[in-house]
């Protein structure tokens, strides 16, 4: 039997050894293509870091951050205790290079708040309203972190452990503070209520955590007054519980609140079902997200012949471009597979755009391609990218092919500007059509190729050349988009719509006399038709935008608006519409319904005449409307007039006197309040402190300065064992370029203690690391002989990413391992007590990883790792070995809920001291077991490899210098909701199930796969096999896995083994 100490030693070795190897096996790459020369400006409460080209955007962020803080502080009756850092990138491509996240941010990530240093990290993506929203959203997180947990990393870590605030409240509060209530949120919740999939409050997850949480807080504000939201947050702060906070502030529990909220929403939305139509009531449904099990089908584009549709979908788990028949909706082919190669890292699904050439033979679209966006041309018949163009822009979106096939217009972002560009495919000339600070988006060519329709936040500013030098977009209404037309040759801009609503996705009628666009002027995004005939005279069109026989341009108003006949709706949809495409008598659109986006085809849209469809205003619009045809600031949901908003933006924000500050200290943990020192000296009251004499922010150079991320530890003294203590210290600079980690575990003296010091240098494309370490292990050899192992040395690592998905890793480590007997027992073999090895080990690995993650592990994609490990013979105390290993894993996703996972791993060790592979068990096994006849040599402990999972078998079940392991798993949803009241109130959701088959072996000589029984039946010989099923439950802080496994040799099965472990699936 293994002694208790040896058992513990083997347990620790198994856990740490497997974890360390796994941590280095896979993962996507943050590739630093660019060297950022950081600077910063300071506002009264914020430090905004940026680099050349982002100066204008940084000033915008500084102003809107202060404006957002005024609102947050007022709503919560709270003042900041410390400055907040905002790190700004001038594009999402640059944002993807950040060293402040563990992996590259996905396209859906518009920003994040890092809690150790309370840093807000955001990109500019071409829309100032989007940037305002993201800034306000993330600042809500940052201010809440200070308010509830304090400013120190230790307090934050301890506070999060003690006060676990659910995602619906965290994200719902950020959405509510930054948006109030808006058309988009109204659409999502209306759909959830009418279609019956809105869960109770405590089960709001995924995107419903954002929109559902926002709706809950909007309901509280609507029923009890807006101040009640701030009171709720304050109660949560002191009670350290959302449940107690709800009870103390509102007087009911979360279940009762959930019931009242659902009742309120039903009263609000159910009447809409009778007054409005489902998309399939007036159009043919082309895609079916519920059948395919996906969420997004969008950017549908009709071919010039009108018989085919190219569209973007995530039904494979990745975003791909598909081709379907517009006649019968049948799938014709997959044109592009996205998110698996460096050419197509992101397909811009949040701002999609697919366009056909006039002959219908090629399509064009924009995608992230390594360091910048590219314009790709695809041959439809060959399903192959035949040409790619890069223009050194920060971003590239929404391309549209000209009617003559010679040019493509698109949105390009550069240094805080989002303008229209036209690229000539023949002479390869790129020219700007617009050139100003306004966000010009979604361009479309007119049928004659002379004009481009687009949307913009420019309001009345159609003559950008007349703008003042010190013009700032933050001082005007940039929240709302109207439709504009620009003449390609003269670059003259004419305003087409002049509403307080948001217009988007404009397209031309085939004859060029009308426009169709989407507007939310009645509270729901519907399709409207705009006749381009001037209202003053029934001429075909007007000369001011390039048509002949039209009106004189003097009839255009001073703000560039051309009075036209009133636009009229042709849809009255229940939820919302987006992205139009018009060819002949067919109008294609995307609609959100039943929890997902689908594409619909509408025939003969012009048969619907003005006045035929009347849209009733939503309750949301009725509440916001202050008088006829004036809606106040819809995009932010704030109930105030534009002039008041602009004055507030222009006004300098003054720091208000702080009257109370709280910190998450020991008193707070006990429910007591402690007055803190006055923090006002950290903030600026005088504008001269942060602005120069011209009124611009003072720009300062960033200098590397280290500060602690976390410092924690404890110490004590024992009369027998002396001083003992452990600590963890982590330092980094503000940008995450340099990281220093120190860990110590002191026991008696230096020789018996553990420590590690590491430094990582991360600003360049190649990452470097260096470290020194010592690890000491005490255990009994032969069950009674106390032995100490000291493993000390240094290591060097290098990681070179080729792109997001591929990299080369190299490590070089020197180990000095000594084994010393601590008791001088004469009857014990001395060779067991005094051993030492000196080993120089190098390892090189080639890694690919493009998987998508689900709730319990990867659900789609492929990852593999091929490695070679080499140790030269350094003499009498050296080890001579080589290890070749491969680990290949691939995942097939079905309807997004089901995954078939396959893994094949193998390895070979050779040399005078060939190392061993230990087969059996599983990672992080809680109720683990070992084979008790294992004999471990010194080098076995430190250089051999555990191979898992092989469920149903013990650790060390098979040992050899060669191995293979195959795992096949089918993963599926098991229980959606689980609620238990006795003996404990427990609630779980999204419990997953698995069915698995494991098979593998480890051997030294030859492998006998099969043998026969005495009766001639085929059975497994050297190969181990098991099968079973299990469940996975996310407990918040970790994933708990329960498996039942049966061993089999093909002739029979064993009794079931019940296995508990933690961590993600392979």
LINNORFEN-V887140 format. One line per field, one symbol per residue. phi: phi as a letter, one per 20 degrees, with the letter a starting at -180 (. if undefined). Layout:
phi=???
This chain:
phi=.ffffffffffffffffffffffdfcpfdeeefceeefcbccdgccdddbcgodfffffffgfffffffgfffffdlbdgdbfdeddddeafffgfegeecfcfffgfeerbdeefdleecbdecocffffgffgfgffgffffgffedndefffffffffecfeffffffffffffecmcbfffffffgffffemdeeggfdeclfffffffffgfffgffedoffffffgffffgeelbfffffffedncefffffffffffffffdgfffeecdfgffcbefedcfffemddccblfcffgemdccdbdbdfendecddccffecmffeaeecdemccffcfbdlffbfacceffemdcccbdbfclebfcedddfffelbfdbccccldfbbblfbeffemeccebecdblnddceccdefeelddceedbaffedclfbffgemeccebdbefleeecffefffefcffecedecddeccdfffemedceddbceeddblfcefgemeccdbdbdfdocfcecddfefgfebeegbcffdoeeldefffffffeneefcfffcedccefdacbldbccmddddbdcealmadcdcdddlfefeegnfdddefffffgfefeagmcdelffdmeebffffffffffffeefefedbcccedffffenddcfdffefffddddgffccefeneffecefcfbebfebcbrbbacdgedmfcabbccccbefemfcccccccbebmbffeddbbccccdcfdfeecbbbcbbcdcdbeelmbdfcddddcrbbccbcdfeafdcbcdccccddcdcdcfecedfedgffeeccbcccdddbccdccbcfdedfcrfcbocbbbdccdccffdofdecdbccdcbbdcbcddclmddcddccccbabcbofcgeddddpnbflfeefbdfededdegfffdcececbecfncfgmfccaecbbbccccddbfdcfccccdcfcfcccclfecccccdbaacbdedddfcbcffenffbfdeedbbbrbaccceeneadedccdcdfbdndaceffddcdbcofff
